[in-house]
Amino acid sequence: MSDEQKKCKCPPPGAPAWMATFSDLMSLLMCFFVLLLSFSEMDVLKFKQLAGSMREAFGVQAQIKVEDIPKGTSIIAQEFSPGRPEPTPLNEVRQMTINNDMNTLDVRPEVGESQVLDQLRGLEQLIEQQKQEAQQDAIEFAQVLSEEIGDGAVEVETDGSKLIIRVKEQGSFDSGSAELKFDYIPVIAKIRDVLLDVTGRISIEGHTDNIPYSGSRFSSNWDLSAARALAVGEELFSDPRIDQSRFQVSGYADSKPLAPNNSPENRARNRRVEIVIQKGNDQEMLERLQSRPDGDTEGQLLNPGEIF
């Protein structure tokens, strides 16, 4: 070896010594950040909400597939379920569409609507049954009173669940009189025999024409019509088998004419006594339920005692 080579103090060939320590440090830092990334967790729901807010803010229209489940939220109630199952006593919010852009949600009432609907269906069936019973009873009365109907002294008709037996003035009362003719008592007896087997409330109603009463026995047509209805009622009550608690007697004068009082024939038709058999008051209950506002059902469910 020459003297020049011995005097040269150059570093040994290859990487410097500090490079090994630096490389180890970088490797450890990379492993550290990889471990941090592996331990981290991404909130997918918040990410989607953020992305959705950004999309709506920039006017991007959402594309919804037909088979996707409808989704929706409400400021009033956070409970949400798609579709519409049977109602429950709790408030429920329903979205009846697959379009999540709709702002209207279906809020169910607190009381189940199925209860009111069941009562409506039950009342409709009961009213239809009562109408059929009234028609059957009318046929029975028509068979018993066929002779009087042929003579024009009696009429039998039905009005829904009402059965009306109309006793005309012809043959039953003298003009201006409230005394039932003796020859007409057997007709009332026929009616009474059928009434024993007929159910329902019974109203005996007296009617007159519009000509003012000019006699001295009664004060007005109101007095005359009520007296005639009472005369028919007392003849029916002469049989102890009749339940008088089912009856009511009233006079209407000329307030409920069958025809205009503009001819002698029409006035004669208006002078009558009607025996009205009411099968039930369920028509009024049905109309009240059908006219009730939606959701106004709490505390107004029908009591079974109100049906009859």
Secondary structure, DSSP 4 states (H G I P E B T S, - for coil): --HHHHH--PPPSSS-THHHHHHHHHHHHHHHHHHHHHH----HHHHHHHHHHHHHHTTPPP---TTSPP----SS-----SS--S--SS--EE--SS-TT----EEPPSS-HHHHHHHHHHHHHHHHHHHHHHHHHHHHHHHHTHHHHHHTSEEEEEETTEEEEEEESTTT--TT--SPPGGGHHHHHHHHHHHTT--SEEEEEEE--SSPP-SSS-SSHHHHHHHHHHHHHHHHHTSTTS-GGGEEEEE-TTSS-SS-SSSHHHHHHHSEEEEEEE--SHHHHHHHHHTSPTTTTTT-PPPGGGT-
